[in-house]
Amino acid sequence: MGSSGSRQKRVTREARPLQAGLWAVFMGVAGLFATFVVVAVLWNDESGAAAVAAVASSIAAILTGYFSIQYSADRRRR
């Protein structure tokens, strides 16, 4: 117990990548939602769907790369 009497939350090493992964997914969903809103407001033709698909595939590639790096780093530690 600390001298101040307050409790401090300790984050284990296993929880840190999980929290970072959840933030990565959250940011990806937020980016996709923002893209959808912009396309819904500004584009009224078929090119809007292509724009959403382009952004969605980029976000999916970034998240896939992030999680594959996390997985390979975890496998190396074992």
Backbone as JSON, one array per atom type, in Angstrom:
{
  "sequence": "MGSSGSRQKRVTREARPLQAGLWAVFMGVAGLFATFVVVAVLWNDESGAAAVAAVASSIAAILTGYFSIQYSADRRRR",
  "N": [[0.85, -1.17, 0.0], [0.55, 2.2, -0.79], [2.09, 5.24, 0.46], [0.31, 7.3, 0.38], [-2.14, 6.22, 0.72], [-3.93, 5.71, -1.26], [-5.31, 3.53, -3.69], [-3.61, 1.92, -6.28], [-4.0, 1.07, -9.61], [-2.77, -1.74, -11.11], [-1.47, -2.69, -14.17], [-1.2, -5.61, -15.89], [1.32, -7.25, -17.88], [0.12, -8.78, -19.85], [-2.33, -7.57, -20.2], [-1.87, -5.1, -21.4], [-1.29, -5.32, -24.29], [-3.82, -6.22, -25.03], [-5.5, -4.08, -24.33], [-4.43, -2.13, -26.05], [-5.02, -3.3, -28.47], [-7.82, -3.27, -28.42], [-8.22, -0.51, -28.5], [-7.17, -0.03, -31.04], [-9.0, -1.36, -32.7], [-11.3, 0.08, -32.03], [-10.61, 2.65, -32.98], [-10.4, 2.08, -35.7], [-13.07, 1.4, -36.33], [-14.26, 3.83, -35.71], [-13.05, 5.48, -37.62], [-14.06, 4.31, -39.96], [-16.79, 4.79, -39.6], [-16.79, 7.61, -39.62], [-15.99, 8.03, -42.26], [-18.16, 6.88, -43.59], [-20.18, 8.69, -42.84], [-19.27, 11.09, -44.02], [-19.33, 10.34, -46.74], [-22.06, 9.79, -47.02], [-23.14, 12.33, -46.7], [-21.84, 14.0, -48.59], [-21.55, 12.66, -51.12], [-23.61, 11.53, -53.72], [-23.73, 9.53, -55.54], [-22.55, 6.51, -57.23], [-19.82, 6.48, -56.78], [-19.33, 7.05, -54.17], [-19.72, 4.68, -52.73], [-17.52, 3.28, -53.61], [-15.52, 4.83, -52.47], [-15.95, 4.38, -49.73], [-15.38, 1.65, -49.67], [-12.67, 1.69, -50.38], [-11.51, 3.03, -48.19], [-12.29, 1.31, -46.12], [-10.93, -1.05, -46.8], [-8.3, -0.21, -46.5], [-8.21, 0.37, -43.75], [-8.7, -2.19, -42.77], [-6.4, -3.52, -43.67], [-4.4, -2.2, -42.2], [-5.15, -2.83, -39.55], [-4.94, -5.63, -39.67], [-2.21, -5.92, -40.12], [-1.25, -4.8, -37.71], [-2.26, -6.6, -35.74], [-1.05, -8.97, -36.58], [1.64, -8.42, -36.14], [1.57, -8.13, -33.36], [0.84, -10.75, -32.67], [3.0, -12.27, -33.64], [5.06, -11.22, -32.08], [4.23, -12.06, -29.57], [4.39, -14.81, -29.87], [7.13, -15.1, -30.14], [8.07, -14.43, -27.63], [7.42, -16.6, -26.12]],
  "CA": [[0.0, 0.0, 0.0], [1.35, 3.4, -0.9], [2.06, 6.12, 1.61], [-0.83, 8.22, 0.28], [-3.34, 5.51, 1.09], [-4.79, 5.45, -2.41], [-5.03, 2.3, -4.41], [-3.14, 2.1, -7.64], [-4.35, -0.06, -10.47], [-1.61, -2.27, -11.83], [-1.82, -3.34, -15.43], [-0.25, -6.67, -16.17], [1.88, -7.22, -19.24], [-0.82, -9.4, -20.77], [-3.47, -6.68, -20.43], [-1.48, -3.97, -22.22], [-1.59, -5.52, -25.72], [-5.27, -6.34, -25.2], [-6.04, -2.72, -24.33], [-4.0, -1.47, -27.27], [-5.79, -3.91, -29.56], [-9.19, -2.75, -28.37], [-8.16, 0.87, -29.0], [-6.95, -0.08, -32.49], [-10.28, -1.71, -33.31], [-12.19, 1.22, -31.83], [-10.22, 3.72, -33.91], [-10.77, 1.63, -37.03], [-14.53, 1.53, -36.46], [-14.56, 5.26, -35.72], [-12.65, 5.97, -38.95], [-15.03, 3.81, -40.95], [-18.03, 5.52, -39.37], [-16.59, 8.97, -40.11], [-16.0, 7.95, -43.72], [-19.54, 6.65, -44.0], [-20.94, 9.94, -42.67], [-18.83, 12.03, -45.05], [-19.84, 9.87, -48.02], [-23.51, 9.95, -47.03], [-23.48, 13.75, -46.8], [-21.26, 14.69, -49.75], [-21.67, 11.97, -52.4], [-24.93, 10.96, -53.99], [-23.65, 8.58, -56.65], [-21.9, 5.23, -56.95], [-18.43, 6.64, -56.38], [-19.3, 7.07, -52.71], [-19.52, 3.3, -52.27], [-16.12, 2.95, -53.89], [-14.7, 5.52, -51.48], [-16.08, 3.65, -48.48], [-14.65, 0.39, -49.84], [-11.23, 1.97, -50.36], [-11.12, 3.33, -46.82], [-12.47, 0.1, -45.31], [-9.85, -2.0, -47.07], [-7.08, 0.32, -45.9], [-8.3, 0.16, -42.31], [-8.55, -3.63, -42.53], [-4.99, -3.87, -43.87], [-3.64, -1.67, -41.06], [-5.47, -3.64, -38.36], [-4.37, -6.95, -39.87], [-0.77, -5.79, -39.87], [-1.04, -4.57, -36.28], [-2.49, -7.81, -34.98], [-0.06, -9.98, -36.94], [2.86, -8.07, -35.42], [1.35, -8.48, -31.96], [0.83, -12.21, -32.55], [4.35, -12.79, -33.82], [5.85, -10.83, -30.91], [3.81, -12.92, -28.48], [4.92, -16.15, -30.13], [8.57, -15.06, -29.91], [8.32, -14.36, -26.19], [7.17, -17.92, -25.52]],
  "C": [[0.89, 1.23, 0.0], [1.21, 4.3, 0.33], [0.87, 7.07, 1.57], [-2.14, 7.55, 0.65], [-4.26, 5.23, -0.08], [-4.37, 4.16, -3.1], [-4.59, 2.63, -5.83], [-3.46, 0.85, -8.44], [-3.1, -0.49, -11.23], [-2.09, -3.0, -13.07], [-0.76, -4.38, -15.72], [0.25, -6.56, -17.6], [0.92, -7.81, -20.26], [-1.97, -8.46, -21.12], [-3.11, -5.52, -21.35], [-1.73, -4.2, -23.71], [-3.08, -5.65, -25.98], [-5.91, -4.96, -25.24], [-5.67, -1.98, -25.6], [-4.76, -2.02, -28.48], [-7.22, -3.42, -29.6], [-9.23, -1.31, -28.86], [-7.97, 0.88, -30.51], [-8.26, -0.41, -33.21], [-11.26, -0.55, -33.19], [-11.88, 2.35, -32.81], [-10.55, 3.34, -35.35], [-12.26, 1.77, -37.3], [-14.92, 3.01, -36.52], [-14.18, 5.88, -37.07], [-13.61, 5.54, -40.03], [-16.36, 4.53, -40.81], [-17.93, 6.95, -39.89], [-16.6, 9.01, -41.63], [-17.41, 7.75, -44.24], [-20.37, 7.92, -43.91], [-20.57, 10.94, -43.75], [-19.38, 11.62, -46.42], [-21.35, 10.07, -48.11], [-23.92, 11.4, -47.23], [-23.03, 14.35, -48.14], [-21.48, 14.0, -51.09], [-23.06, 11.37, -52.55], [-24.91, 9.98, -55.15], [-22.86, 7.34, -56.24], [-20.46, 5.38, -56.5], [-18.27, 6.72, -54.86], [-19.08, 5.68, -52.14], [-18.09, 2.85, -52.51], [-15.19, 3.61, -52.89], [-14.76, 4.81, -50.13], [-15.31, 2.34, -48.55], [-13.15, 0.61, -49.78], [-10.75, 2.25, -48.94], [-11.23, 2.09, -45.94], [-11.35, -0.9, -45.56], [-8.53, -1.51, -46.49], [-7.08, 0.12, -44.39], [-8.12, -1.32, -41.98], [-7.1, -4.06, -42.69], [-4.13, -3.39, -42.69], [-3.89, -2.5, -39.81], [-4.9, -5.05, -38.48], [-2.87, -6.94, -39.61], [-0.47, -5.62, -38.39], [-1.19, -5.87, -35.49], [-1.52, -8.92, -35.35], [1.27, -9.69, -36.27], [2.73, -8.42, -33.95], [1.42, -9.99, -31.75], [2.24, -12.77, -32.67], [5.26, -12.4, -32.65], [5.5, -11.71, -29.71], [4.38, -14.32, -28.65], [6.43, -16.19, -29.88], [8.9, -15.05, -28.43], [8.18, -15.72, -25.54], [8.26, -18.86, -25.81]]
}
